Amino acid sequence: VAVPDASVFDFNSDVIEVSNSSDLRITGNMTLSAWINSNNISSAQVLISKNGGGGRNYLFWLLGGKIRLNTQSQGVTANTTLQSNRWYHVAVSVIDGTGTFYVDGVADGTGSFTVTPPATNQTFYIGRDYSPAAYYYFDGEMSNVQVWAAGLSPTEIETLYNSGVPLLTGAQPQAANLKGWWKLNQSANWEVD
């Protein structure tokens, strides 16, 4: 998938910060989703963070080239090592304590969470973590970041992937549970490789 420069948010040590919002304090089933294109996939980089001194609600990030979700003191990692300078749709859906990762609409590993994440009052970030000691800035471009207070099914994740074309308008899966949607200045057409 190729995306023109003007149609995405280029992070490179920039960040989007959302004040504490009760809609984003998700402690049960959830789905986190984004289109990403990292300049350096091997470095640790945060996609979405609701994390802080009061506990980790959720941290969706890249570690060693793989997508990973941490909640409270637990972490689970996807199977596929991604490549730098390539667009991917990445998502994780947590249903009843089991997280399933997706890369470009296809399931890419699962893992269990036995600890319920706390409903933290921390700031929500796109593109970095909360700690000045280790922000783990996202280095690259990102688009269409979404957060649900529900676990999406494989069919719903495939709908989001939309054959390599981000779903930027129209009905979203489980719209009533969609708690945040950042299109990130997306205005141009996407092209499938």
N, C-alpha and C positions, 0 to 999 in steps of 0.2 A: 504494500500500500504506500503510495507517495502522496505527500501533503504539501501544498505550497506554503512558503514561509509565513505569509500574512494570515494564515488561517488557523494558527495554533498559538498557545502561550509558550514562549521560549523561556525556560526557567533560569538556567545558568546563575545560580545563587540568588534568584528571586524567589518570592514565596507569596502564597495567598493565605491570608489569616482570617478566620471567621471567629468572632467572639463566642464565648460559651453559649451554646444553644441546647435547650432541652431536647429538640428533635434529633440531635446528633449524639445524645447519650444512650447508645444502644448497648444493651446488656444481654440480649438473647440472639435469636436468629437475625442474620444480617447478610447483605451483599455489598461488596465494594467493587467498583468497576472503573476502568480508565483506558484510554488509548495513549500509548507511550512510545517515544522514540529516544532512547538514551544515547548520548555521545560516548559514554564509557560504561558499558553494562557490567563490567567486573567490579566496579567500586560500589560500596554500600550507599544506597540512595533511597530516600523516603518519597513515596507517592502520596499517601494519606496518613495523617497522624492525629489521634485524639489521645494524647499521652501527657503525663506530667508527674510532678512530685506526689500527687494524691493517688497515683495508680495509673496503669495503662488500660484505657478502654479498648483501643485497637491501634495497631501500627501495620500498615500495608506498605511493603517496601521491597527493594531489590537487594539481595545479598548473594555475592558470588555468581551473579548473572541469573539468579532464579528469583521468582516472586515468592514472598513470604508474608505470613500473617502472624503477628504476636498479639495475644490478649493476656493482660495481667502478667503472669510469670511463665506463660507457655507460648511456644512458637511452632509453626508447621511450615514446611517449604514444599513448593511444587517440584516436579521432576525435571522439566526441560530447562536447559541453559539457553538463555536468549542471546541474540547477537546485537552488537552495537550498530547504530545508524540504520535501523530498520523499524518500521511501525508494527506494533502489536496491540491487539485488544487483550487486556488482562483483567481477570475477575476472580474473586473468591466468594463463594456462597456458603454460609454456615447455617446448618439446619440441625437442631437438636444436638449440638455439641460436635458435629462432624463438619469439617471444612473441606470443600472441594474446590480446587483451583481450575481455572480455564485459561487457555492461551488460544487466541483466535477462534473462539467458540467451541473448542474441543477440551474435554476433561483432561487434566494434567496432574492428577495425584490428589490424595485425600489425607486427612489427619484428624485426630480427636483432640477436643478441648474439654478438660474435666473441671476447670475452674471458671466460674462465671465472672466476666470482666466487670469491674466496678463502673458505676455511672459517674464518671469524673466530671468536674467542673472546669477542666482544662480547655484551652483554646484548641480549635480544630485547624490543622494546617494542610495545605496542599503544596508539596514540593520541599518539605523539610520536617525535622523533628523539633521538639520543644527545647531541648537542652543546648545551651551555648557551648558546652563541652564537646558536643558531637551532633551538630545539626543534620548531617548527612543530606545536604542539599541535592535535589534532583538536578542532574546535568543533562539537559536535553529539552525536548518538546513534549507537551502533554495536551490532550483534548478530551472533552466529554467525560469528566469525572462525575460519578454518580454514587450515592449512598442510599441503601434501602434498610429499613428496619424489618426485613423479611429475607428469608433465604430463597433465592430464585432457582427455579428448576433448570435442568439442562436445556430444555426447549426455550425457556425465557432468556437464558444466556446466549443461545444461538441467535435469537431475535436481536439482541444487543449487538452482536458481532455483525449481523446483517450482511453476510458475504463480503466483508471487508469495507463496508460503507457505514460510518457511524450513523446511528439513529438519532438525529438532532431535532426532529420535530415529530408531532403526532403522538399517539398513545404509547406510553411506556409500559412495560410489564409491571404488574402490581402497582399501578400509579398511586393508589392510596397510601402505600408504604414507602414511596420515594421521598426521602427526607432531605436530600440535597442533590442539585444538578448544576454543575458548572460547565458550560459549553466552552469556555475559555477562548472567546473571540473567534469562534469557528464560523466562517462565512463562505469559504470557497468549496469547490467540489473535491471529493476524494477520488483517487484513481486506484484501481486494483492492479497490482503487478501481475 
